[in-house]
Amino acid sequence: MGTGDLKKLTEPEIARLFDPRIYERGKEYFAEGRIQRALVYYNNLMADVKGTLPEDYHISVDVRDGNFIASCTCPYAFGYCKHIAAILYAWVKRPSMFKDLGKSEDMLRQLGRDEMVEIAIDMIRYDPDVIYVINLRLTPRPELPAFVGREIGAIFSEEYVDYLNVREIVKKLEIFREYAMDLTRARDINTALTVLTPAIDAVIGNYTKLDDVDGLMRNFFAGSLDTLRGAMLEMRDEGRRRALLTRAVDWYMDAEWGLEEQLREFLRDTTLRLNEVRFMTNTIDLRVADYRRSLINTGPLYSEEHEYLDERVRRLSNLRTEILRGSKRAVELQ
């Protein structure tokens, strides 16, 4: 969906995305003038919103083929927040407040190399994190996997990260996710996955050493899964889609501290949208069978190993049940 389709959005369409109380708070935030630096770039809306606390939250909303992928740096973790509601309501009611980056892009393309370098240096002086954006986007495709691996490894190099520094980590990770979103829009799915999947891997592998009391990393993780789903829906290679679904099952089995719930929802919804119910149930059944064989050979009933294997079986069984329940509901609605 391009900018032209974005302009066709109606208030009833966006209102359905929110709890009514959340939506009303978003409308109030718009009326109070809390929205700053509102931008539109093709099918993507971006803005900062002044929150209840004395800080700004960054919101990104991507509208593609009638689907919404939204993220916010606020700690709200129960669906789309009032800041996202404020941005969408503002777009419907006053689209003129959003500066069109497409027009700026056209102007930048007319500049010479030296002028572009001067602008880039000024941006880095204003925000040093811009260097992450520049280095990432200028890295040649063959060198990108190694570059992404090094950068994300450096981001998660600390043994423990307190809640104040989690915000900085999320800010840097968002650079990778936003690049992956741009690549997906350009139909460069392979490169998008090269940028995005290491970030998802890293969050799962390092989440237990983060103090994510504000839920910022959970929100980033949910947004990354939405971006991944969008990329998978663009893929035409069945084998690669299934390989990614299998990898997501691995993530689901490794995730802890609530991330497994987000992955279960991702696997359920993505499986249904890709019409891969049979493949996924077969994949789950094979893994459950492996775990049950291990249970036969394990130690006493209440041993740590037995409890671990039993939890694996329950986790997979819950996923299978949700997929089949969702498939049945979809058939009933047809």
Residue, then its C-alpha position, 0 to 999 in steps of 0.5 A: m500500500g503506497t502513500g495514496d492508499l494511506k490517504k484512504l484510511t478512515e477513522p473507523e478502520i484505525a479505531r478497530l485496532f485499539d481498546p476504546r480507552i486507549y484510542e480515546r487517550g490517543k485522540e487526547y494526545f493529538a488534541e494536546g499537541r504532543i506529536q512532534r517531528a511527524l513524517v511520512y515516507y511512502n507507506n510508513l508514518m514516523a513521529d515522536v510523542k511526548g508521553t506522561l513521563p518527561e520523555d519522548y517516545h518514537i513511533s513507527v507505523d507501516v501500512r502494507d496491503g491493508n495490514f498495520i505493523a506498528s512499534c513504539t518505544c514506550p513500555y506499554a506491552f498489551g497491544y497497540c498503545k495510545h501513542i500509536a493511536a495518536i499518530l494514526y488519528a493525526w494522519v486521518k484528521r490532519p495529514s498535512m502535519f506530516k512532512d513528506l520524506g519522499k519530496s526530501e528524497d527527490m531533492l537529495r538525489q539532485l545533490g552532488r557527492d560533496e554536498m551529501v557528505e556535508i549533510a551526513i557529517d552534520m547529521i552525525r554531529y546532531d546524533p552520533d547514532v546516525i553513523y550506525v545507519i550510514n555504516l549499515r546501509l553502505t556495507p556491500r551485500p557480501e560483507l553484510p552478514a559479518f558486519v551485522g554479526r559484529e555490530i549486534g555482538a557489540i551491542f550485547s557485549e555487556e554481562y548485565v544491562d540495567y533498565l536505563n541502558v536497555r533504551e539505548i540498545v533498543k534504539k540501536l536495534e531499531i536501526f536494523r529493523e527499519y533497514a529490514m523494513d525498507l529492504t522488504r518494501a524494495r522486495d529485497i527479502n534476502t538482504a532484509l532477513t540477513v539484517l533482521t534475523p540476527a537481531i531476533d537471535a540476539v534478543i532471545g539469546n540475551y534477554t535474561k541478562l536485561d532489566d526490561v522492566d519497562g518492556l521496551m525490548r519486548n516491544f522491539f521484539a514484537g515489532s521485529l516479529d511483525t517485520l519478519r512476518g511481512a517479509m515472509l508473506e512476500m516470499r515465493d519460495e516455499g522451501r525458504r518459508r518453511a525453513l524460516l518457520t522451522r527456525a521460528v520453532d527453534w526460537y520458540m523453544d529457546a525463548e524465556w521470560g515471556l518472549e515465548e508467548q510472543l513467538r507462539e502468537f507469531l507462529r500461529d498467525t504466520t502459519l495461518r496466513l501462509n496456509e502452512v497448517r499441515f506442515m507446522t503440525n507435522t513439524i510439531d508432532l515430530r519434535v514432540a515424539d522426540y521429546r517423549r522418547s527422551l522422557i522414556n529414557t530420562g531419570p526420576l519423574y521429578s528430576e530436573e531433566h524430566e521437568y525440562l522435557d515435560e515443559r518442552v512437550r507442553r510448550l509444543s502442544n500448546l502451539r499445536t492447539e492454538i494453530l488448529r483452533g485458529s484454523k478451525r475458526a478461519v474455516e467457520l468464518q468463510 
